Amino acid sequence: MNRDSLTPFEEKLRDSINQCAVSYNRELAKKRFLKEASARFSKKNRSPLSVISWLFHPQLTWSHTAAYTLLIFVIIGLFYIVQPVSGPVQSVQFVYESNQQETQVSRLWLNELQSGNFVMVPKGISAKILLKDQSLLSCSPETQIAVRFGSERNISLQGGAIRVEAAKDTERLMLVQTPFGKIEVIGTVFNIRLDE
């Protein structure tokens, strides 16, 4: 039968049959794809390589692959943000100045402090930072502080006020650095306040 000799009804019927065939083939391809994916991720085949190769399967569009890849990176990123970092700080306690109630410390804030980066105590909150050497730092609100331990115990203060109860450690000197100078101690109690 030649195309020119088809009536409009026959053309529509033929197009409908073709669309059904295409849909049927798509459904078969989806079923085959899902069966293959479930076989790939069975308990014995859960290697990272099988996951990566599945992401680039020919049945997936590039947008699906990009979305899955982005999702994996977001999950990995969140894992590293939430994962506690090891450092010189043993514990941190935030207390509201107004009612003396404790509040939770942000994991990101704590990770920054553990990494030796400067952090700022939130407004209206004081912080008590217990270091691994049992020294205690009491920080007033809006204090900017960084703590780094190595051959020396370094505390850097850029603003605010702290009370330092330095644990005695004859092997490691404690250095408190401010924009105006350095204080060296072995074990004592003292206050530092930086006014603007």
C-alpha positions, 0 to 999 in steps of 0.5 A: 500500500502506497502512502498516497493511496491512504485515506486520512482515517487509515493514516491516523490508524497507522500513526496510532499503531506506530505510537503504540509500538514505540510506547511498547518498546519504551516500556520494554526498555524501561523494564529491561533497564530496571531489571539490569539496575537491580541486578547491578545493585544486588548485594554482591555487586555494590562496588562504586564502579558499578554505581558510576557505570550505571549513572552513564547508562545509555537509557538515562538522559544527560539531565538525569545523569547530571542530577544524580551526579549532583545529588551524590556530590551534595550528599558527600559535601553534607557528610563532610560538613556534619562530620566532626573535625578533630582538633584541640577543643574537647567541648563547647558550651553556649549560654544565653546572657539574658537567662543563663540557659544553654543553647546548642553549638552549630556543628559548622561553627565547632568544625571551624574552631577545631580547624584553627579558623577564627570564629565569632561567638554569637551576639547575646551568648557567652561561650565556655571552651574546654580544651583537650589540655583541660584549659578553659576559655570563657568568651564574652559575646562577639569574641573573635577567637581561633585555637591551634595546638602544635608544639605550642598551644596557640590562642588568637584573639581579634576582638572581644574578651576572654578569661583564660584558665591555662592548665599547667603544661611544662612541655608546651607553652601557651601563647595568646596572640592579640593585634597588640602583642603576645602573652606567654604562659605555662599555667595561670588564670588571666583576662584579656579584653580588646576594646574597639 
